[in-house]
Amino acid sequence: MASNGYGVLPITSRTNTNGDIEQQPLLNSNDEASKSTRWRENLMTDVRRDWADLVLLACYIITGMLDSASISTWGSFVSMQTGNTVYFGLGIAAPHESTRWIKSGTSLGCFCIGSVFFSSLHRMFSPSPKRRWVLCASFVIQMLFVAGAAAILTFGPQSDSESRKEAIDWPVLVPIALIAFQSCGQAIASRALKYNALTSVVLTSIYCDLFSDAALLAPHNPERNRRVGAPVLLLIGAVLGGLLARSAVGTAGVLWTAAGLKLLVVVSWLLWPAEKGQ
């Protein structure tokens, strides 16, 4: 054993080429501590905004999958709340014609509550809304909520698709509430990164801004490119969600896939470059 003035260090012995015994401190614990410190410092940095719109655009695929599966299964949206507002209004006008307005109202209310939650997460727990750990935590929570909804559909009470469209019991309302609550997390992330148009829950304003752009046909127009990418990617997600929901994996498979994509977003934020100077 050897002392460094602060305590005793364990040592190992090995024989060198001359037959002498060399002694070397074990530094594994120091290396592990250093890695842990680097990880903590990395989580406390702000993610670089450059090209972060690619991650937000990928979220449109998730939105398309979730909404298409939700519409085909329950008859209500879980992300696009404009449609739910219309359904809710129709239900108030004729409450006995369908139960869709109850599911739409549940989705709309939980989306609003989720907006308060995720915006508070970005504002209250960090001096910067772009803090890496905040973005990772936000998407981990989103992933867990989608996975929770998927688990209910996978392991909860089973019913045929026609029954689910009119049912308003907990195996229907709870998954809707969970998915709607987390959906706004993507929109809040777009605000945090200053890509306000890429909320992944609205397309009408994007269509308007796209086709009213005076530089629509300009060779270099990043805003135009984002506005084109958003609806195209959402359409791709909607097609995938519809196909999967009608396949053997069903709506539960769509939700598990969406949860997996959320996990990939978390990994993306973990590996994303930090702001310069940090």
Phi, psi and omega per residue, in radians:
M1 nan 2.558 -3.136
A2 -2.236 2.623 -3.126
S3 -1.915 2.479 3.079
N4 -1.942 0.241 -3.130
G5 1.659 -0.295 -3.139
Y6 -2.010 -0.184 -3.100
G7 2.865 -2.881 -3.080
V8 -1.895 2.297 3.119
L9 -1.791 2.370 3.020
P10 -1.251 2.580 -3.121
I11 -2.282 2.737 3.040
T12 -2.079 2.748 -3.126
S13 -2.037 2.543 3.022
R14 -2.611 2.764 -3.114
T15 -1.741 2.233 3.113
N16 -1.495 -3.057 -3.060
T17 -1.175 -0.356 3.135
N18 -1.595 0.045 -3.141
G19 1.504 0.019 3.131
D20 -1.420 2.714 3.117
I21 -1.606 2.173 3.075
E22 -1.845 2.539 3.108
Q23 -2.069 2.361 -3.036
Q24 -2.398 2.250 3.125
P25 -1.148 2.583 3.015
L26 -1.465 2.065 -3.057
L27 -1.916 0.233 -3.090
N28 -1.035 -0.723 -3.113
S29 -1.115 -0.667 3.111
N30 -1.154 -0.697 3.121
D31 -1.104 -0.743 3.141
E32 -1.130 -0.704 3.106
A33 -1.115 -0.677 3.129
S34 -1.142 -0.726 3.109
K35 -1.111 -0.728 3.121
S36 -1.083 -0.703 3.117
T37 -1.131 -0.732 3.129
R38 -1.106 -0.696 3.120
W39 -1.116 -0.749 3.123
R40 -1.106 -0.747 3.121
E41 -1.126 -0.656 3.127
N42 -1.130 -0.707 3.140
L43 -1.180 -0.408 -3.111
M44 -1.587 0.086 3.085
T45 -1.593 2.834 3.015
D46 -1.525 2.433 3.078
V47 -1.296 2.562 3.133
R48 -1.259 2.364 -3.099
R49 -1.275 -0.478 -3.087
D50 -0.994 2.198 3.094
W51 1.174 0.077 3.097
A52 -1.175 -0.279 3.088
D53 -1.113 -0.390 3.105
L54 -1.125 -0.680 3.103
V55 -1.171 -0.734 3.135
L56 -1.144 -0.642 3.086
L57 -1.142 -0.655 3.101
A58 -1.074 -0.502 3.126
C59 -1.136 -0.388 3.090
Y60 -1.132 -0.556 3.074
I61 -1.103 -0.759 3.129
I62 -1.091 -0.778 3.128
T63 -1.048 -0.784 3.129
G64 -1.060 -0.729 3.124
M65 -1.111 -0.807 -3.080
L66 -1.175 -0.768 -3.100
D67 -1.229 -0.687 -3.141
S68 -1.157 -0.705 3.103
A69 -1.168 -0.679 -3.127
S70 -1.166 -0.763 3.135
I71 -1.105 -0.780 -3.100
S72 -1.239 -0.410 -3.096
T73 -1.697 -0.859 -3.036
W74 -1.932 -0.239 3.128
G75 1.429 0.276 3.110
S76 -2.452 2.794 3.096
F77 -1.464 2.751 3.015
V78 -2.094 -0.161 3.138
S79 -2.168 -0.926 -3.105
M80 -1.356 1.695 -2.984
Q81 -1.455 -0.136 3.052
T82 -1.103 -0.822 3.107
G83 -1.078 -0.699 3.130
N84 -1.134 -0.612 3.111
T85 -1.115 -0.710 3.101
V86 -1.145 -0.802 3.111
Y87 -1.053 -0.691 -3.136
F88 -1.138 -0.725 3.097
G89 -1.117 -0.721 3.098
L90 -1.108 -0.630 3.121
G91 -1.178 -0.649 3.089
I92 -1.129 -0.648 3.132
A93 -1.222 -0.630 -3.130
A94 -2.459 1.348 -2.991
P95 -1.183 -0.321 -3.059
H96 -1.705 -0.021 -3.113
E97 -1.380 -0.522 -3.086
S98 -2.808 2.800 3.056
T99 -1.682 0.046 -3.094
R100 -1.018 -0.653 -3.072
W101 -1.133 -0.518 3.102
I102 -1.194 -0.762 3.113
K103 -1.186 -0.677 3.104
S104 -1.152 -0.713 3.098
G105 -1.130 -0.665 3.074
T106 -1.081 -0.793 3.130
S107 -1.097 -0.800 -3.114
L108 -1.092 -0.793 -3.135
G109 -1.117 -0.753 -3.132
C110 -1.207 -0.572 3.068
F111 -1.093 -0.741 3.137
C112 -1.139 -0.732 3.106
I113 -1.115 -0.724 3.103
G114 -1.088 -0.605 3.109
S115 -1.088 -0.726 3.088
V116 -1.101 -0.761 -3.095
F117 -1.119 -0.918 -3.042
F118 -1.234 -0.599 3.081
S119 -1.165 -0.651 3.088
S120 -1.156 -0.650 3.105
L121 -1.039 -0.732 -3.119
H122 -1.320 -0.497 -3.052
R123 -1.606 -0.717 -2.901
M124 -1.554 -0.454 -2.999
F125 -1.821 0.066 -3.127
S126 -2.705 2.514 3.089
P127 -1.199 -0.294 -3.141
S128 -2.263 2.289 3.110
P129 -1.208 -0.238 3.133
K130 -1.623 0.167 -3.123
R131 -1.034 2.378 -3.030
R132 -1.041 -0.792 -3.076
W133 -1.159 -0.530 3.132
V134 -1.203 -0.792 3.103
L135 -1.091 -0.732 3.116
C136 -1.114 -0.778 3.141
A137 -1.089 -0.712 3.136
S138 -1.032 -0.825 -3.084
F139 -1.355 -0.428 3.003
V140 -1.142 -0.768 3.102
I141 -1.077 -0.769 3.101
Q142 -1.032 -0.775 3.141
M143 -1.055 -0.761 -3.111
L144 -1.143 -0.657 3.132
F145 -1.185 -0.725 3.098
V146 -1.157 -0.721 3.105
A147 -1.111 -0.637 3.088
G148 -1.098 -0.747 3.086
A149 -1.116 -0.710 3.116
A150 -1.107 -0.674 3.138
A151 -1.129 -0.666 3.112
I152 -1.102 -0.759 3.137
L153 -1.208 -0.539 -3.100
T154 -1.392 -0.780 -3.004
F155 -1.919 -0.154 -3.118
G156 -1.454 -2.999 3.125
P157 -1.023 2.398 -3.101
Q158 -1.786 2.498 3.075
S159 -2.606 2.834 -3.131
D160 -1.318 2.858 -3.030
S161 -1.094 -0.635 -3.132
E162 -1.178 -0.662 3.120
S163 -1.160 -0.666 -3.108
R164 -1.137 -0.508 -3.087
K165 -1.195 -0.464 3.136
E166 -1.903 -0.202 -3.109
A167 -1.256 2.561 3.078
I168 -2.313 0.552 3.086
D169 -1.518 3.103 -2.993
W170 -1.100 -0.604 3.112
P171 -1.130 -0.202 3.072
V172 -1.763 -0.870 -3.038
L173 -1.243 -0.635 -3.110
V174 -1.158 -0.830 3.070
P175 -1.040 -0.698 3.098
I176 -1.049 -0.794 -3.118
A177 -1.102 -0.757 -3.118
L178 -1.107 -0.794 -3.083
I179 -1.228 -0.704 3.133
A180 -1.139 -0.683 3.141
F181 -1.025 -0.765 -3.068
Q182 -1.414 -0.343 -3.035
S183 -1.036 -0.620 -3.094
C184 -1.264 -0.231 3.114
G185 -1.029 -0.629 3.100
Q186 -1.165 -0.701 3.132
A187 -1.138 -0.714 3.120
I188 -1.125 -0.656 3.108
A189 -1.099 -0.655 3.118
S190 -1.139 -0.621 3.073
R191 -1.177 -0.722 -3.127
A192 -1.088 -0.606 -3.104
L193 -1.617 0.070 3.094
K194 1.153 0.497 2.942
Y195 -1.906 1.226 -2.948
N196 -1.088 -0.450 -3.106
A197 -1.359 -0.357 -3.033
L198 -1.647 1.035 -3.103
T199 -1.328 -0.379 -3.080
S200 1.198 0.122 3.101
V201 -2.167 0.067 3.141
V202 -2.425 2.353 3.067
L203 -2.099 -0.441 -3.046
T204 -1.004 -0.825 -3.136
S205 -1.170 -0.555 3.113
I206 -1.171 -0.752 3.083
Y207 -1.043 -0.760 -3.137
C208 -1.089 -0.849 -3.115
D209 -1.151 -0.592 -3.126
L210 -1.150 -0.924 -3.013
F211 -1.473 -0.127 3.026
S212 -1.736 0.043 -3.119
D213 -1.237 2.140 3.134
A214 -1.140 -0.425 3.140
A215 -1.819 0.590 -3.070
L216 -0.993 -0.681 -3.066
L217 -1.761 0.197 3.134
A218 -1.164 2.504 -3.124
P219 -1.058 -0.705 -3.110
H220 -2.028 1.853 -3.117
N221 -2.644 1.498 -3.094
P222 -1.028 -0.670 3.135
E223 -1.092 -0.743 3.102
R224 -1.060 -0.729 -3.122
N225 -1.093 -0.709 3.108
R226 -1.139 -0.714 -3.112
R227 -1.194 -0.495 3.049
V228 -1.322 -0.743 -3.079
G229 -1.137 -0.642 -3.055
A230 -1.042 -0.987 -3.132
P231 -1.181 -0.562 3.123
V232 -1.124 -0.788 -3.131
L233 -1.199 -0.648 3.083
L234 -1.129 -0.681 3.100
L235 -1.090 -0.738 3.098
I236 -1.056 -0.777 3.111
G237 -1.096 -0.683 3.130
A238 -1.123 -0.720 3.111
V239 -1.124 -0.800 3.129
L240 -1.079 -0.773 3.135
G241 -1.095 -0.733 3.124
G242 -1.130 -0.732 3.137
L243 -1.146 -0.769 -3.130
L244 -1.179 -0.688 -3.126
A245 -1.101 -0.520 3.141
R246 -1.630 0.022 3.139
S247 -1.655 -2.986 -3.118
A248 -1.147 -0.493 -3.099
V249 -1.327 -0.445 3.072
G250 1.188 -2.942 -3.126
T251 -1.101 -0.605 3.106
A252 -1.041 -0.702 3.108
G253 -1.111 -0.647 3.083
V254 -1.085 -0.770 -3.105
L255 -1.174 -0.712 3.091
W256 -1.095 -0.690 3.106
T257 -1.117 -0.754 3.118
A258 -1.098 -0.684 3.095
A259 -1.101 -0.690 3.088
G260 -1.110 -0.673 3.101
L261 -1.168 -0.632 3.064
K262 -1.080 -0.677 3.106
L263 -1.100 -0.682 3.085
L264 -1.099 -0.612 3.087
V265 -1.141 -0.708 3.090
V266 -1.026 -0.803 3.124
V267 -1.084 -0.666 3.119
S268 -1.057 -0.775 3.131
W269 -1.178 -0.591 3.106
L270 -1.114 -0.629 -3.063
L271 -1.692 -0.082 -3.055
W272 -1.185 2.476 3.130
P273 -1.042 2.593 3.118
A274 -1.468 2.830 3.055
E275 -1.032 2.543 -3.134
K276 -1.099 2.440 -3.140
G277 1.579 -0.004 3.127
Q278 -1.914 nan nan
